[in-house]
């Protein structure tokens, strides 16, 4: 029973890939064509890409992590069974962090499609900027 539950828990990690794709799909028509994907220490965007680039990057990194984590989880289970569950929990935490960051980027770009008050003031003072 414990072994089959471990396998199920390992394969459930793969739900992160379709949920990330679903998040992009649901917001696709509202996302700006130029998305902010990198932010400085003050959380101001300083790196941009297209919607397609953002989606492909998020799904590509997620798929890469899932392959590495799945192989790693199975390898740990075979070679060091006592460490299998702590390692799987660590992998879930790392994957959750990346999943959260990918989905946060989508939400952040949905909010930034409306001009901030600072941008409105700047635009009214300097219309050609």
Rosetta constraint file for C-alpha pairs under 8 A:
AtomPair CA 1 CA 5 HARMONIC 6.18 0.50
AtomPair CA 2 CA 6 HARMONIC 6.19 0.50
AtomPair CA 3 CA 7 HARMONIC 6.33 0.50
AtomPair CA 4 CA 8 HARMONIC 6.18 0.50
AtomPair CA 5 CA 9 HARMONIC 6.07 0.50
AtomPair CA 6 CA 10 HARMONIC 6.08 0.50
AtomPair CA 6 CA 85 HARMONIC 7.82 0.50
AtomPair CA 7 CA 11 HARMONIC 6.23 0.50
AtomPair CA 8 CA 12 HARMONIC 6.03 0.50
AtomPair CA 9 CA 13 HARMONIC 6.86 0.50
AtomPair CA 10 CA 70 HARMONIC 6.37 0.50
AtomPair CA 10 CA 73 HARMONIC 6.94 0.50
AtomPair CA 10 CA 88 HARMONIC 7.32 0.50
AtomPair CA 11 CA 70 HARMONIC 7.36 0.50
AtomPair CA 13 CA 66 HARMONIC 7.15 0.50
AtomPair CA 13 CA 92 HARMONIC 7.10 0.50
AtomPair CA 13 CA 95 HARMONIC 7.96 0.50
AtomPair CA 14 CA 18 HARMONIC 7.74 0.50
AtomPair CA 14 CA 66 HARMONIC 6.52 0.50
AtomPair CA 15 CA 19 HARMONIC 6.26 0.50
AtomPair CA 16 CA 20 HARMONIC 6.10 0.50
AtomPair CA 16 CA 62 HARMONIC 7.64 0.50
AtomPair CA 16 CA 95 HARMONIC 7.93 0.50
AtomPair CA 16 CA 99 HARMONIC 6.69 0.50
AtomPair CA 17 CA 21 HARMONIC 6.36 0.50
AtomPair CA 17 CA 59 HARMONIC 6.59 0.50
AtomPair CA 17 CA 62 HARMONIC 6.34 0.50
AtomPair CA 17 CA 63 HARMONIC 6.79 0.50
AtomPair CA 18 CA 22 HARMONIC 5.92 0.50
AtomPair CA 19 CA 23 HARMONIC 6.15 0.50
AtomPair CA 20 CA 24 HARMONIC 6.49 0.50
AtomPair CA 20 CA 58 HARMONIC 7.85 0.50
AtomPair CA 20 CA 59 HARMONIC 7.33 0.50
AtomPair CA 20 CA 99 HARMONIC 6.98 0.50
AtomPair CA 20 CA 102 HARMONIC 7.30 0.50
AtomPair CA 20 CA 103 HARMONIC 6.68 0.50
AtomPair CA 21 CA 25 HARMONIC 6.07 0.50
AtomPair CA 21 CA 55 HARMONIC 7.55 0.50
AtomPair CA 21 CA 59 HARMONIC 7.16 0.50
AtomPair CA 22 CA 26 HARMONIC 6.04 0.50
AtomPair CA 23 CA 27 HARMONIC 6.48 0.50
AtomPair CA 23 CA 103 HARMONIC 6.87 0.50
AtomPair CA 23 CA 106 HARMONIC 7.72 0.50
AtomPair CA 24 CA 28 HARMONIC 5.57 0.50
AtomPair CA 24 CA 55 HARMONIC 6.99 0.50
AtomPair CA 24 CA 106 HARMONIC 6.88 0.50
AtomPair CA 27 CA 31 HARMONIC 6.13 0.50
AtomPair CA 27 CA 106 HARMONIC 7.65 0.50
AtomPair CA 27 CA 110 HARMONIC 7.73 0.50
AtomPair CA 28 CA 51 HARMONIC 7.90 0.50
AtomPair CA 30 CA 110 HARMONIC 6.62 0.50
AtomPair CA 31 CA 35 HARMONIC 7.42 0.50
AtomPair CA 31 CA 51 HARMONIC 7.11 0.50
AtomPair CA 31 CA 106 HARMONIC 7.52 0.50
AtomPair CA 31 CA 109 HARMONIC 6.40 0.50
AtomPair CA 31 CA 110 HARMONIC 5.72 0.50
AtomPair CA 31 CA 113 HARMONIC 7.45 0.50
AtomPair CA 32 CA 51 HARMONIC 7.17 0.50
AtomPair CA 32 CA 109 HARMONIC 6.95 0.50
AtomPair CA 32 CA 110 HARMONIC 7.50 0.50
AtomPair CA 32 CA 113 HARMONIC 6.42 0.50
AtomPair CA 33 CA 50 HARMONIC 5.58 0.50
AtomPair CA 33 CA 51 HARMONIC 5.63 0.50
AtomPair CA 34 CA 48 HARMONIC 6.27 0.50
AtomPair CA 34 CA 49 HARMONIC 5.60 0.50
AtomPair CA 34 CA 50 HARMONIC 4.80 0.50
AtomPair CA 34 CA 51 HARMONIC 6.49 0.50
AtomPair CA 35 CA 48 HARMONIC 5.35 0.50
AtomPair CA 35 CA 49 HARMONIC 5.39 0.50
AtomPair CA 35 CA 50 HARMONIC 5.74 0.50
AtomPair CA 35 CA 51 HARMONIC 6.10 0.50
AtomPair CA 35 CA 54 HARMONIC 7.33 0.50
AtomPair CA 35 CA 109 HARMONIC 6.23 0.50
AtomPair CA 36 CA 45 HARMONIC 5.64 0.50
AtomPair CA 36 CA 46 HARMONIC 7.20 0.50
AtomPair CA 36 CA 47 HARMONIC 5.79 0.50
AtomPair CA 36 CA 48 HARMONIC 4.46 0.50
AtomPair CA 36 CA 49 HARMONIC 6.66 0.50
AtomPair CA 36 CA 105 HARMONIC 7.43 0.50
AtomPair CA 36 CA 109 HARMONIC 6.54 0.50
AtomPair CA 37 CA 45 HARMONIC 7.12 0.50
AtomPair CA 37 CA 46 HARMONIC 7.93 0.50
AtomPair CA 37 CA 47 HARMONIC 5.65 0.50
AtomPair CA 37 CA 48 HARMONIC 5.45 0.50
AtomPair CA 37 CA 49 HARMONIC 6.85 0.50
AtomPair CA 37 CA 54 HARMONIC 7.19 0.50
AtomPair CA 37 CA 105 HARMONIC 6.32 0.50
AtomPair CA 38 CA 45 HARMONIC 5.73 0.50
AtomPair CA 38 CA 46 HARMONIC 5.71 0.50
AtomPair CA 38 CA 47 HARMONIC 4.55 0.50
AtomPair CA 38 CA 48 HARMONIC 6.81 0.50
AtomPair CA 39 CA 43 HARMONIC 5.07 0.50
AtomPair CA 39 CA 44 HARMONIC 5.23 0.50
AtomPair CA 39 CA 45 HARMONIC 4.29 0.50
AtomPair CA 39 CA 46 HARMONIC 5.37 0.50
AtomPair CA 39 CA 47 HARMONIC 6.71 0.50
AtomPair CA 40 CA 44 HARMONIC 5.49 0.50
AtomPair CA 40 CA 45 HARMONIC 6.41 0.50
AtomPair CA 40 CA 46 HARMONIC 6.41 0.50
AtomPair CA 49 CA 53 HARMONIC 5.83 0.50
AtomPair CA 49 CA 54 HARMONIC 6.25 0.50
AtomPair CA 50 CA 54 HARMONIC 6.15 0.50
AtomPair CA 51 CA 55 HARMONIC 6.19 0.50
AtomPair CA 52 CA 56 HARMONIC 6.05 0.50
AtomPair CA 53 CA 57 HARMONIC 5.95 0.50
AtomPair CA 54 CA 58 HARMONIC 6.08 0.50
AtomPair CA 55 CA 59 HARMONIC 6.07 0.50
AtomPair CA 56 CA 60 HARMONIC 5.69 0.50
AtomPair CA 57 CA 61 HARMONIC 6.01 0.50
AtomPair CA 58 CA 62 HARMONIC 6.02 0.50
AtomPair CA 58 CA 102 HARMONIC 6.18 0.50
AtomPair CA 59 CA 63 HARMONIC 5.95 0.50
AtomPair CA 60 CA 64 HARMONIC 6.13 0.50
AtomPair CA 61 CA 65 HARMONIC 6.10 0.50
AtomPair CA 62 CA 66 HARMONIC 6.09 0.50
AtomPair CA 62 CA 95 HARMONIC 7.89 0.50
AtomPair CA 62 CA 98 HARMONIC 7.62 0.50
AtomPair CA 62 CA 99 HARMONIC 7.69 0.50
AtomPair CA 63 CA 67 HARMONIC 6.20 0.50
AtomPair CA 64 CA 68 HARMONIC 6.28 0.50
AtomPair CA 65 CA 69 HARMONIC 5.83 0.50
AtomPair CA 65 CA 95 HARMONIC 7.42 0.50
AtomPair CA 66 CA 70 HARMONIC 5.83 0.50
AtomPair CA 66 CA 95 HARMONIC 7.97 0.50
AtomPair CA 67 CA 71 HARMONIC 6.22 0.50
AtomPair CA 68 CA 72 HARMONIC 5.95 0.50
AtomPair CA 69 CA 73 HARMONIC 5.87 0.50
AtomPair CA 69 CA 91 HARMONIC 6.49 0.50
AtomPair CA 70 CA 74 HARMONIC 6.28 0.50
AtomPair CA 71 CA 75 HARMONIC 6.06 0.50
AtomPair CA 72 CA 76 HARMONIC 6.08 0.50
AtomPair CA 73 CA 77 HARMONIC 6.18 0.50
AtomPair CA 73 CA 84 HARMONIC 6.83 0.50
AtomPair CA 73 CA 87 HARMONIC 7.03 0.50
AtomPair CA 73 CA 88 HARMONIC 6.13 0.50
AtomPair CA 74 CA 78 HARMONIC 6.29 0.50
AtomPair CA 75 CA 79 HARMONIC 6.06 0.50
AtomPair CA 76 CA 80 HARMONIC 5.27 0.50
AtomPair CA 76 CA 81 HARMONIC 6.49 0.50
AtomPair CA 76 CA 83 HARMONIC 6.90 0.50
AtomPair CA 76 CA 84 HARMONIC 5.56 0.50
AtomPair CA 76 CA 87 HARMONIC 7.64 0.50
AtomPair CA 77 CA 81 HARMONIC 4.61 0.50
AtomPair CA 77 CA 82 HARMONIC 7.85 0.50
AtomPair CA 77 CA 83 HARMONIC 7.40 0.50
AtomPair CA 77 CA 84 HARMONIC 4.94 0.50
AtomPair CA 80 CA 84 HARMONIC 6.66 0.50
AtomPair CA 83 CA 87 HARMONIC 6.09 0.50
AtomPair CA 84 CA 88 HARMONIC 6.10 0.50
AtomPair CA 85 CA 89 HARMONIC 6.13 0.50
AtomPair CA 86 CA 90 HARMONIC 6.25 0.50
AtomPair CA 87 CA 91 HARMONIC 6.19 0.50
AtomPair CA 88 CA 92 HARMONIC 6.17 0.50
AtomPair CA 89 CA 93 HARMONIC 6.26 0.50
AtomPair CA 90 CA 94 HARMONIC 6.29 0.50
AtomPair CA 91 CA 95 HARMONIC 6.06 0.50
AtomPair CA 92 CA 96 HARMONIC 5.88 0.50
AtomPair CA 93 CA 97 HARMONIC 6.21 0.50
AtomPair CA 94 CA 98 HARMONIC 6.55 0.50
AtomPair CA 95 CA 99 HARMONIC 6.04 0.50
AtomPair CA 96 CA 100 HARMONIC 5.94 0.50
AtomPair CA 97 CA 101 HARMONIC 6.22 0.50
AtomPair CA 98 CA 102 HARMONIC 6.14 0.50
AtomPair CA 99 CA 103 HARMONIC 6.23 0.50
AtomPair CA 100 CA 104 HARMONIC 5.89 0.50
AtomPair CA 101 CA 105 HARMONIC 6.22 0.50
AtomPair CA 102 CA 106 HARMONIC 6.76 0.50
AtomPair CA 103 CA 107 HARMONIC 6.40 0.50
AtomPair CA 104 CA 108 HARMONIC 5.90 0.50
AtomPair CA 105 CA 109 HARMONIC 6.14 0.50
AtomPair CA 106 CA 110 HARMONIC 6.28 0.50
AtomPair CA 107 CA 111 HARMONIC 6.38 0.50
AtomPair CA 108 CA 112 HARMONIC 6.21 0.50
AtomPair CA 109 CA 113 HARMONIC 6.35 0.50
AtomPair CA 110 CA 114 HARMONIC 7.99 0.50
AtomPair CA 112 CA 116 HARMONIC 7.28 0.50
AtomPair CA 115 CA 119 HARMONIC 5.90 0.50
AtomPair CA 115 CA 120 HARMONIC 6.34 0.50
AtomPair CA 116 CA 120 HARMONIC 6.40 0.50
AtomPair CA 117 CA 121 HARMONIC 6.27 0.50
AtomPair CA 118 CA 122 HARMONIC 6.10 0.50
AtomPair CA 119 CA 123 HARMONIC 5.91 0.50
AtomPair CA 120 CA 124 HARMONIC 6.15 0.50
AtomPair CA 121 CA 125 HARMONIC 6.27 0.50
AtomPair CA 122 CA 126 HARMONIC 5.95 0.50
AtomPair CA 122 CA 127 HARMONIC 7.84 0.50
AtomPair CA 123 CA 127 HARMONIC 4.95 0.50
AtomPair CA 123 CA 128 HARMONIC 7.64 0.50
AtomPair CA 123 CA 129 HARMONIC 6.60 0.50
